[in-house]
Structure formats: structure tokens, C-alpha cells
């Protein structure tokens, strides 16, 4: 049997992540309402990205499997938290669904930790991926500070930083889409590299 050629689910995952992140920051900066964020977050950033993550499992890509599935679930849960947790009527009937100001902060801290773990791994891939996760990590940290301190400056920093993150993710999506057409876009070298054989030998000689 001939091997079946699989598509690259990362292009869908990156598109869903990048577009939803972009629209959310537009909302955070006061440029649009929350409705576009909820619809896009539930359908594309959430469901489509979640499916892309599950498809990465089939390609034996643990990093993509973890990242896309995780952030897909992030968008779905965040949208549901806003829809149900912010509704006075639902909160009155189901008080356990309501969340306080600090509840959202701890929710974001959990995702900051998750992002930090993936950021370390991303530095072994290539510069573009590492930059995406660096800006995402900084954005989460800014949002953490905003939620716990009420700092508008931290929120503004996070919004503009995450806009850069969103466009970086869309750029990496374009890398994957254009590659099929023979258009090669640069992604840069990995920030963390394995030691060269000569360096390993030199280190072994020093130990000896």
C-alpha cells in the first residue's frame, strides 16, 4: 500500500489562533465589541483549532497536538466563561458559573504557565515559532498583571504585544500555505541548538 499524503493541520490551527487573537485585541483596545470575539472564538479559534490539534496527533507532532488542542480549548472555555459567567440572569440562577475579577486572573495564570512550557520547546524549532510563543507569553503576563492590579498600562501593553503575536501566527500560517505553491518564506534558525559534534568532542576531552 502506498503512503497516504496528509495535509498540514497547522495552517488551520495558526489561522484560527491568529485571527481570534487579533479580534480580541481589537476589542481590548476599544475598536470593536465583544460579539465578533465570541463567534470567532467558538467557531474558528476554538473548534477549528481544536480539530487541527487532534489532527496533529495523526502526524506524530506532539508539540502541535498539545498547542493547538490546548489553545482551541482555551478559546472555547474563555468564550463560554464570558457568555455564562458574565450574564447576571444566569449567575443568579447558577451562581457557580459566575466568576469574580480574580477568578479570571487565576485562569490566565494557568495559561501563562502552559505557554511558558511550550515557549521553552518552541526555541528548539525555529525563530518564528519561538517569537510567537515569546510574544504570547509576554501578553499573558501583561493580562495577569492587569487582572490582579487593574493596571490599564499593562492591559494596553498586552493588547499591542498580542497583536504582534497574532500577525506572527498568520505569517507562519502563510509559510505553510505558500510552501505548497513553491513559495518559500524564511522562518529563521532555532534559538536553542544542539551542540555541534566538534563541540561535544571538545567537551568530552575537557572532562577527560
Steps between C-alpha positions, in 0.01 A plus 500: 500500500624847414538756775212746526614859473355706783430872500655731758241572774725771643387747233142483634613507862722805446228680306240439771739606773630807318165635384326455836792654687492796260128564546522465880770767516289726280229461763743557789616822336140618459486465122215246487247327721522158663259319263754441217743357756244252634385375160852473359634353822236228516510405131849561361741575783332237715338216306709512181825537693401216731436275200835605348669401824338159497614454140857582605485184710467304175817663365697402813555866594469518879579871512225591252263251662548661842504863380205502260280275715587704808440844353191378318360398839618835639290698253192284548521518879573874500201573277272282713630669815414840357159390369386321816725645769420861411122453464317642805197280431701179472718594795188546710363160401837324494733693736781248453534617138571861598863603540658784694771738385773279649348181354591614148847590626570150629357353181750706300788407732434132429530569127812707559666194655383284210640752251834522680546123470427512126724806455802301623426227245432751219857631521621163370290533181559829317512873570150583377335243725712608796407865438129411490522330837719773649246770411216274615674444835561873546139568407370256761728654762365845413142373530584338835629832633195682365251263664670498840601867521253675272788661309373649174860534381558127538181430306603734218847343484344153485261602221768642270740216582231243414425680174862431405452140612186467287667629183802277567269197518332603174844538341589145604167384356601666170832316514316168501242598237750656259747211530260279305516752215879506502521837680747474785482756780778519761434381854845549651723263687419340832587707807620188681720267298660165571874512551708433189690167493831686529372686808390171660841346437675805646281485809578127543873571474473767771319253730764237430 
